[in-house]
Amino acid sequence: MVLSTIEIKENKKKSDWKYYQKNRDDILKKQKEYNAKNKTKTKKYYDSWYESNKLERIQKATSWNKEHPINRKKALKKYNLSVKEQKTSEKWRKKNRKKLNDINKKFRDENQEIIKILNLNYRHSPQGKLANKRRKDKRNRQLETIPINNWFEDSHGHHINKVYIIYIPKWLHNSVRHNVFTWKNMEVMNTLAHFFLIMQNIKELNKLFS
């Protein structure tokens, strides 16, 4: 009987695993000795492998966490306890805030694709949906909604302040990042919203008198 390539690979995996189980202590001892003698070479190899398999490792970890929620909770609890005993106490974080910010910024800059995947997975999880609902509810409690113009299809209500809104196209509302609470980029966004409102009124007047 002729075996397929997949069957040959599976048989080799099983054979290798049996050999590893039988000679585990000897293999680990030799590996430890080799790593001690070749620290630079070993580090370079693992760093290269780590970088080239980032997305695959994240996807596998996410899949495993979903399939083993109890094991994940135990692992997180154990990790959090060990971390708490080390550098991440509140006192240490306050003392090294700038260092932590620099580390986090470097990680975000170097791992944008991974962060996107993690954020997407979190937003679609039950915890992420609940957190998003709480954020929206809190925001809505702090804002009133008095419209200046009428709603139309594919529009967003842009708050020009904490009371009044102007309905503008969705694409226009998403074109500039802004925040009504911190007032970040609000002058720019309000100028665009008012300009759209003026053009909308001119269009309505033209229809009325044509």
N, C-alpha and C positions, 0 to 999 in steps of 0.2 A: 504493500500500500504506500502510495506517495503522499507525504505530508505537505500541506500548504505552508507558505512562509509564516503566516500568523501562528499556526500550530507549532511550528519549529521554535518560534520565539517564546511561546507560552511554555513549552516543555523545558526550554533552557532556563526560563525564569524559575520554574518549580525546582529544577535541578540545582541552580545557584542558591536558592533559598534553603534547601535541605542541607547543602554543603555549609552555608553560613551558620545555620542553627547547630550543626554538629561541631563546627570549629570556631565558634563565636569568640571565646576567650583568647585563643591564639591569634585570630585575625585582628582583634581590637588591640592586643599587645603590640603586634607588628606595626599596625597603623599609628599607634601612639609614638613608637620609636621613630618611624619615618617622619612624622610631623615635627617631632622635636629636632631632627637633623636638617629638615628642609622647611623651616618656618616661612621664609620669604617666598619660596616657590609655592608652598601650600596656600598661603594667604592670597597670592596673586591669582591662583586657580579659583579659589572660592569666591573672591571678589568679582572675577570675570563671570563665573556661573551665576552669581547673585544678580548682577546687572542684566544679563541676557535672559533671565527667567522671571523677572519681576511680575509681569502681568499674569503669567501662568500660575505662579505661586499664590498670588492674591485670589485668583479665581478658584483654585483648589481649596484654599483655606476657607473662603466664603462658603463653598459647597459643603465642606466638612463640618463647619460650624452649624449649618442648617440641619444636617443629618444627625449631629451629636450635641444637642443643646445642653444636656446635663453635664457631659464631659467638659464642654466649653466653660460652663459656669464654675466648675471645680478648678479648671486651669486658671481662669481669670482671678478667682479668689486667692489661689496660691500665689499667682504672680503679683497681685495687688499687695498682699501681705509682705512679700519679699521686697517689693519696691518701696513700700512704706518704711521698712526698716533701713533702707539705704538713703538715697539722695533726695527723694521727692517729698520730703516732709514740707509742711507749710513754711516753716522757718527757712529751709534751704531754698525753696522757690522764691521767696521774697528777696533773699540775699543775692540770688543769681538770676533775677528776672531778665536782664538784658541778654545773658548767655543763652537762656532758654528760648527767648524770642528769636535770636540769631539762628539757633539750631532748627527751630520750627520753620522759620522763613526759608532756610536752605533746603529743608526737606520738601516744603511745598513747591519751591521753584524747580527742584530736580525730579519731582514725582507727580506732576500735574495730571497725567493720564490715570495713575493709580488712585489719586484723590477723587477724581471724577467718578470712577467706578465705585469707590467706597461710599461717596455721598449719594450716588444713585441708589445703591443697595439699601442704604439707611433710610432714604426718603420713602422707599417702597415697603419698608418693614413696618410692622404694627407700632413699634416705638417711635419711628420716624413720622408716621402719619399722625400719631397722637401729639407729638411735639409741634408739628406744623399747625395742627388745629388750635393748640393752646396759644401759639404765637399769633395766629390770625385773630383769635378771640380777644387777646390782650390788646392788639392793635386797634381792633374795632371799638373796644370800650373807650379808648383814648381819643377817637376821632368821630366827628359828626359827618353826615353825608348830605349836604344840601347842594343839589346840582344846579349849575348855571345854564347848561344846555341839555338837550334831550339825548338819551341813550341811542346808539345805533349799532348795527351788527359789526362784530369784530372790533369793538371799542373797549377801552379801559377808562375807568374813572380816575383822573389825576387830581390829587389833593393839592391845590395851590396854597393852602394853609390847613389848619386842623379842622376847618368847618366846611369850606366850599370846594366843590370838585368841578372839573371840566372834562367832559367825555371827549377823548381823542383816540385816533387809531392805535391799535395794540402795538404795531411796529414802531410808531413814534414814541410811545410811552416807554418802550424797552430800549430805545436808542441811547439814552443817557442814564447812567446809574445815579440815583438820587435818594434822599431820605428827608422826609418832612420833619422828623424829630431832631436830627442833627443839623438840618438845613444844608446838607451836602449837595452841591450842584442844583439847588432849587431855583436860583435866579435863571440859570440856563433853561431848565425844564419849564418853568413858568412862562418864560419868553416864547418858547415853542408852542406851549398850550394856548397862550393868548393870541399868537399869530394864527394858529389853526382856527380859533374861534372867530377871529375877524374875517378870515377867508370863507369860513362856513356861512357867516351872516351875509357877506357880499353875494355869495352864491344863491342864498335864499331870496335876497332882494332882487337879483337878476331874474329869478324864476317868477317872482311876484309881478314884476313890471314888464316882462317880455310878452 
